[in-house]
Amino acid sequence: MEAWENVLREAVLAAGARLLEKLLRPLCTGRQASRPRCSCGQLMRSRGVRHKSVISVLGPLRLARSLFQCPDCGKTRFPADRLLGVEHTGFSPGVRRWMARAGSRTSFVDAEQDLQTYTGLTLDRRDIERVAENIGRQIDVWQARENQQLLKTPPLKAPPIPILYVSFDGTAIPMRRKELRGRKGKGPDGKAKGREVKLGCVFTQTATDVEGYPVRDEASTTYVGAIESSTLFGERLYAEAMRRGVNHAQKLVALTDGAAYNRTIIQQHFPDAIHIIDLYHAREHLHDLHQMLAQDDPRRLKRWLKWLDVGRVTTLINDARRLLPRSGVRRKKALKEIGYFSKNTHAMRYAHFRTQGLFIGSGVIEAGCRTLIGKRLKQSGMFWSLRGANAIIASRCCQFSDRFEDFWESLAA
């Protein structure tokens, strides 16, 4: 039965391709209401017909298109190519959509095999890479235009949002050597092995469960991300929050791990937000502090964790200071950890946040770093260029935010 399925499928697709060629012929070579005008201002003249091979979802097409040329500057144009969305490419819009999705979801090698299996099209992995990255860059440009418009004219009307969260974190991905020149790493040799992708998400909460725990609204999470400075990333995240209706949120919460640039972004773009340090990250810092000062005293660690969970951070800090050595490297490292708690005391009032029914963990963005970034860009043997990585990140953020169709519709507008 499978053999018959494949034979009939190929026959139907081939017949469909011939029918599509026939349907497109009037658009490609038919008379136009007016001659196209060159960018220099002159009317272009017909120079006959040229053929072009295009890979479509039905298989190969052979299109005959009218060629026009400017009599002054000599520039040429195929109006049909622009009309059909195949200008400067040999792949139809439908096939490019497949290539973009497949190339951003898995490795280009796997994408080549998957597309062959699922569509019957033989597409080279290098073509998939070029198309996927090109679409990713177009998505980034489209979103940048949207962001500029949002910042100029914020939405005036939107339904009220009970609680809106912004959360962001970073994860390193392996890069090509030329992308790491002059960059310092955290390893013993001081050499960088990768670069940090900054990833942010925006989601909403309307209710809590029967036990009072917060419940994230279904399908409410959208993502932004890139390898870029914290300044540019802050602007990117703020624009996404604007698009999601931050001005209409009754309560705004910023969930972070407490890094210095996190505080800067919050102060600049979300000064009215309730800042919450992810409890898991705070516990990690607390364990490190305990190892430095009281590793042989497990009861003290248990007591510190209890104080942290209820937000008694000042009590914890005072107790830790009593254990500081008078000098040395251990004192310097412990003071750094104590400083982390001192700077973020206001964002560690976990008992207070729980009574308000708020999230105190950054599980959403942590999962995003693993699935959206790690699963695609941190596979074994991968080394990225900055340009290529940012293109794939833009595409994945768009798809995971359920906005890929919006982007595709914008191309036809």
C-alpha positions in Angstrom: 0.0 0.0 0.0 2.8 2.4 0.8 4.2 2.0 -2.7 0.9 2.9 -4.2 0.6 5.8 -1.9 4.0 7.2 -3.1 3.2 6.6 -6.8 -0.1 8.3 -6.6 1.2 11.1 -4.5 4.0 11.9 -7.1 1.5 11.7 -9.9 -1.0 14.1 -8.3 1.8 16.5 -7.4 3.2 16.5 -10.9 -0.2 17.1 -12.4 -0.8 19.9 -9.8 2.6 21.5 -10.8 1.6 21.5 -14.5 -1.8 23.0 -13.6 -0.1 25.7 -11.5 2.2 26.6 -14.4 -0.9 27.1 -16.6 -2.7 29.2 -14.0 0.4 31.4 -13.5 1.1 32.0 -17.2 -1.2 35.0 -17.6 0.3 36.7 -14.6 3.9 36.0 -15.8 3.5 37.0 -19.5 0.1 38.7 -19.9 -0.3 42.3 -20.9 -0.1 44.8 -18.0 -2.3 47.8 -17.5 0.8 50.0 -17.4 4.5 49.5 -18.1 6.7 49.3 -15.0 8.7 52.4 -14.1 12.4 52.2 -13.2 13.8 53.6 -10.0 15.4 56.3 -12.1 12.0 57.4 -13.2 11.9 56.1 -16.8 9.3 53.8 -18.2 10.8 50.3 -18.8 10.5 48.5 -22.1 9.6 44.9 -22.8 12.6 42.7 -23.8 10.8 39.4 -24.4 10.4 36.4 -22.2 12.9 34.5 -20.0 12.4 31.1 -18.3 13.0 30.4 -14.6 12.9 27.1 -12.6 11.2 27.4 -9.2 10.8 24.7 -6.6 7.3 24.8 -5.3 5.4 22.7 -2.8 4.1 20.7 -5.8 7.6 20.1 -7.2 9.6 21.9 -9.9 7.9 24.6 -12.0 9.1 26.2 -15.2 7.9 29.7 -15.5 8.1 32.0 -18.5 8.2 35.6 -17.4 8.3 38.9 -19.2 11.5 40.9 -18.9 11.5 44.7 -18.8 14.6 47.0 -19.1 15.2 50.7 -18.5 16.3 52.4 -21.8 18.4 54.9 -19.8 20.2 53.1 -17.0 19.8 49.5 -18.3 18.3 48.0 -15.1 16.1 45.0 -15.7 13.1 43.7 -13.9 10.7 40.7 -13.9 7.4 42.1 -12.5 6.0 38.6 -12.2 8.9 37.5 -9.8 7.9 40.3 -7.4 4.2 39.5 -7.7 4.7 35.8 -7.0 7.3 36.3 -4.3 10.2 34.5 -6.1 12.4 37.5 -6.7 16.1 36.6 -6.4 15.2 33.0 -5.3 14.5 29.7 -6.8 12.1 28.6 -4.1 8.4 29.4 -3.8 7.0 31.2 -0.7 5.5 28.0 0.5 8.8 26.1 0.2 10.7 28.9 1.9 8.3 28.8 4.8 9.0 25.1 5.2 12.7 25.6 5.0 12.6 28.4 7.5 10.6 26.4 10.0 12.6 23.2 9.6 16.0 25.0 9.6 15.2 26.9 12.8 13.7 23.9 14.6 16.5 21.4 14.1 20.0 21.1 12.5 20.3 21.9 8.8 21.3 18.3 8.2 18.3 16.9 10.0 16.1 19.6 8.2 17.3 18.3 4.9 16.3 14.7 5.7 13.0 15.7 7.3 11.9 17.8 4.4 12.8 15.0 2.0 10.8 12.5 4.1 7.7 14.7 4.7 7.5 16.6 1.4 9.4 14.6 -1.1 11.5 17.6 -2.1 15.2 17.3 -2.4 16.6 20.5 -0.8 20.3 20.9 -0.1 21.1 21.7 3.6 23.1 24.8 2.5 20.1 26.2 0.7 18.0 25.5 3.9 20.6 27.3 6.0 20.7 30.3 3.6 16.9 30.5 3.5 16.3 29.9 7.2 18.8 32.6 8.2 17.5 35.0 5.6 14.0 34.6 6.9 15.2 35.1 10.4 16.9 38.4 9.5 13.7 39.5 7.8 11.8 38.6 11.0 14.2 40.7 13.1 13.8 43.7 10.7 10.0 43.3 10.8 9.9 43.2 14.6 12.3 46.2 14.8 9.9 48.2 12.6 7.0 47.2 14.8 8.9 48.1 17.9 9.7 51.6 16.6 6.1 52.2 15.8 5.0 51.0 19.3 7.5 53.3 21.0 6.2 56.2 18.9 2.5 55.5 19.3 1.7 53.1 22.2 -1.7 51.3 22.0 -4.3 53.5 23.6 -7.0 50.9 24.1 -6.5 47.4 25.4 -8.3 45.1 27.9 -6.9 45.4 31.5 -4.3 42.8 32.5 -4.4 41.7 36.1 -0.7 40.7 36.4 1.9 41.0 33.6 5.4 39.5 34.1 8.7 40.3 32.4 11.5 37.8 32.9 14.9 37.5 31.4 18.1 35.6 31.6 21.2 34.6 29.6 22.7 31.4 28.3 26.0 31.0 26.4 26.2 29.3 23.0 29.3 28.1 21.2 30.7 30.5 18.6 33.2 30.5 15.8 36.7 31.6 16.7 36.6 34.8 14.7 33.5 35.8 16.8 35.4 35.5 20.0 38.6 37.5 19.2 39.4 39.9 22.0 36.7 38.5 24.3 37.5 37.3 27.8 36.1 34.0 29.2 35.3 32.7 32.6 37.6 29.6 32.3 41.0 29.2 33.8 42.7 30.1 30.5 40.7 33.3 30.3 39.6 32.5 26.7 35.9 32.8 25.7 34.3 29.7 24.4 31.0 31.3 23.5 28.8 34.4 23.7 25.7 35.1 25.8 22.3 35.0 24.3 20.0 37.3 26.3 16.5 35.9 26.3 13.4 37.6 27.7 9.7 36.6 28.0 6.5 38.3 28.8 3.5 36.4 30.2 0.3 37.1 32.1 -1.5 35.7 35.2 -5.1 36.0 35.9 -5.7 33.6 38.8 -4.3 31.3 41.4 -5.2 27.6 42.0 -7.2 26.3 44.9 -4.0 26.2 47.1 -3.2 29.8 46.3 -0.3 29.1 43.9 -0.1 31.3 40.8 -1.3 30.0 37.4 0.2 31.3 34.2 -2.4 32.1 31.6 -2.4 29.5 28.8 -0.5 30.4 25.6 0.3 33.8 27.0 4.1 33.6 26.8 6.0 35.5 24.1 9.8 35.7 23.7 12.5 38.1 22.5 16.2 37.4 22.3 19.5 38.2 20.7 23.3 38.3 21.2 23.5 42.0 21.9 24.3 44.6 24.5 22.1 44.9 27.6 21.1 48.4 26.4 19.7 47.1 23.1 18.2 44.0 24.7 16.5 46.2 27.3 14.9 48.3 24.5 13.8 45.1 22.7 12.2 43.6 25.9 10.5 46.9 26.7 9.0 47.1 23.2 7.6 43.6 23.6 6.1 44.5 26.9 4.5 47.5 25.2 3.1 45.3 22.5 1.7 43.0 25.2 -0.1 45.9 27.0 2.3 46.8 29.9 0.6 50.2 30.1 -2.7 48.4 30.9 -1.3 46.0 33.5 -2.8 46.4 37.0 0.3 44.9 38.4 3.8 44.5 36.8 6.3 42.0 38.0 10.0 41.6 36.9 11.5 38.2 37.6 15.3 37.9 37.3 18.4 36.2 38.7 19.8 39.4 40.2 22.6 40.1 37.7 23.8 43.7 37.7 22.5 44.4 34.1 19.1 43.0 35.2 18.7 45.8 37.7 19.7 48.4 35.2 17.1 47.2 32.7 14.4 47.2 35.4 15.3 50.7 36.6 15.4 52.1 33.1 12.3 50.5 31.5 10.2 49.0 34.3 10.7 51.3 37.3 7.3 50.6 38.7 7.6 46.8 38.6 7.7 44.6 41.6 11.2 43.1 41.4 11.5 39.5 42.5 14.8 37.5 42.5 14.2 34.0 41.4 14.2 31.8 44.6 16.3 29.1 43.0 19.1 31.5 42.1 19.0 33.0 45.6 19.3 29.5 47.1 22.3 28.8 44.8 24.1 31.9 46.1 23.2 30.9 49.7 24.7 27.4 49.3 27.9 29.0 47.9 28.0 31.3 50.9 27.5 28.4 53.3 30.4 26.5 51.7 32.7 29.5 52.3 31.8 30.2 55.9 30.1 27.2 57.5 30.4 24.1 55.4 30.7 21.9 58.6 27.5 23.3 60.0 24.5 21.8 58.2 22.1 23.1 60.8 23.1 26.6 59.9 22.4 26.0 56.2 19.0 24.7 57.1 18.3 27.8 59.2 19.6 30.1 56.5 17.3 28.5 53.9 14.3 28.9 56.2 15.1 32.6 56.7 15.5 33.1 53.0 12.2 31.4 52.2 10.3 33.7 54.5 12.3 36.8 53.4 14.4 37.4 56.6 17.4 38.3 54.4 18.8 41.0 56.8 18.9 38.4 59.7 20.7 36.0 57.3 23.2 38.7 56.3 24.0 39.6 59.9 24.5 36.0 60.9 26.8 35.5 57.9 28.9 38.5 58.7 29.7 37.1 62.2 31.4 34.2 60.5 33.6 36.2 58.2 37.4 35.5 58.4 39.5 38.6 59.2 41.3 38.5 55.8 42.1 36.4 52.8 40.5 35.2 49.6 37.7 33.5 51.4 36.6 36.7 53.1 36.7 38.5 49.7 34.5 35.9 48.1 32.1 35.7 51.0 31.7 39.5 51.0 30.8 39.3 47.3 28.0 36.8 48.1 26.8 38.8 51.0 26.7 41.9 48.7 24.4 39.9 46.4 21.9 39.5 49.2 22.3 43.1 50.5 21.7 44.6 47.1 18.6 42.4 46.5 17.0 42.4 49.9 13.9 44.2 48.6 13.5 41.6 45.9 13.6 38.6 48.3 10.5 39.2 50.4 9.3 35.8 49.4 6.6 35.4 52.2 5.1 38.7 51.1 5.1 37.8 47.4 3.5 34.4 48.2 0.6 36.2 50.0 0.0 38.2 46.9 -0.2 35.0 44.8 2.9 35.9 42.7 5.4 33.7 41.0 8.7 33.7 42.9 10.6 31.4 40.5 11.8 32.1 37.0 10.9 28.6 35.6 9.3 30.1 32.5 12.5 31.8 31.3 14.7 29.0 32.4 12.7 26.6 30.3 12.9 29.0 27.4 16.7 29.1 27.7 16.8 25.3 27.5 14.2 24.7 24.8 14.2 27.8 22.6 18.0 28.4 22.7 19.8 25.3 24.0 17.9 22.7 22.0 18.7 24.3 18.7 21.9 26.3 19.2 23.9 24.3 21.7 24.0 20.9 20.0 27.2 19.0 19.8 29.6 20.2 17.1 27.8 23.5 16.5 29.7 26.8 16.2 27.8 29.9 15.2 28.5 33.1 13.5 26.9 36.2 15.2 24.8 36.9 12.1 23.6 33.3 11.8 22.8 32.8 15.4 20.8 36.0 15.7 18.8 35.1 12.6 17.9 31.7 14.0 17.1 33.2 17.5 14.8 35.7 15.9 13.0 33.0 13.9 12.6 30.7 17.0 11.4 33.6 19.2 8.8 34.5 16.5 7.6 30.9 16.2 7.5 30.1 20.0 5.6 33.4 20.4 3.0 32.1 17.9 3.7 35.1 15.6 5.2 33.3 12.5 1.9 33.6 10.6 1.7 37.3 11.4 5.2 37.8 9.9 4.3 35.8 6.8 1.2 37.8 6.3 3.2 41.0 6.5 5.3 39.9 3.5 2.2 39.8 1.4 0.8 43.2 2.6 
